[in-house]
């Protein structure tokens, strides 16, 4: 997100980088609030960003959580979406925003940060336990907390550094300049062409919204906030107001455990079987249902099942792994880094000897143990196909 203020005019731009479909822009009249507003977001209608009639705009960022002190004597936030709307539709300036925000316990936003900008050019960074007001002529922010970042040059976020560099020697409040700034900071990843879902550029003094869809900066849809509010509350699907976008169609067609319930259930079932087999193999061994003196073939699939069960859990909980390039390097810690980067390759290398061991075990075993090995081999085959489909090798 950025803001530029020159000659009494403030422009604000935001790129929404999210793996979400069916993005929307919607307009809400003031009702019991002071101001009507426009919001942008996705099919859940959670306000990811927006602008009100008074020329106050905001957007949000995902950030890493941190340890908080107890918020004693503060009001509780019941619903984050309603809280954000209450703030935007009751405030005219960033000072008013800060006064209102400081009445509340914001621990609900431990993974989030907000940036508000008013039409005077002042901005307010809202972290979970800190607020920072600034009045710089230009300002760029991304997914890090300024209060704990001593040197912006060391922020390891490429789009942020690209934006800073773009503004080093030039500054303008024209729409074409702001579009170039957003284009400079947009994301379009190599794997399937996913990235910036939509871009919103606000003219805070004129109450104008310029909307771009799925990092295509050749088509713009313009809205006058006052004109839209006269129509009453209404919602507009971005898909209905922009031309077809091949990269977006590819993104929607790409199936993962986060956007296809069938894949999610399949991975849940596979993980359940793997966990049960991890218990069954050693129990069966020590009960001597196979001959411990002659058959150790279950040890290799046992170790593989432990690793695969953990990897399937990651596929069920980490959306980024499906979209970022392989080898996957988004590290929560050193183990996560090496495991997610190396496991698919290890699985590819070991799959043939493991299947060979499973075939031998199938021939040498009887009853349930025989069919456990068979099902295990079948699951390996399914996982191999899925890893190829998701390009995780």
Secondary structure, DSSP 8 states (H G I E B T S, - for coil): -EEEEETTEEEEEEEEE-S--S-EEEEE--TTSS--EEEEE-TT----EEEETTS-EEEEEE---------TT-B--S-HHHHHHHHHTT-SSHHHHHHHHTTB--GGGTTEEEEEE-TTS-EEEE-SS-EEEE--SEEE--SS-GGG-S-GGG---HHHHHHHHHTSS----SHHHHHHHHHHH--B-TTTS-BEEEEEEEETTTTEEEEEETTEEEEEEEEEHHHHHTT-SEEEEGGGTS---HHHHHHHH---TTT-HHHHHHHHHHHHHHHHHHHHHHHHHHTTSS-TTT--THHHHHHHHHHHHHHHHHHHH-GGGGTS-SS----SSHHHHHHHHHHHHHHHHHHHHHHHHHHHHHHH--HHHHHHHHHHHHHHHHHHHHHHHTT--
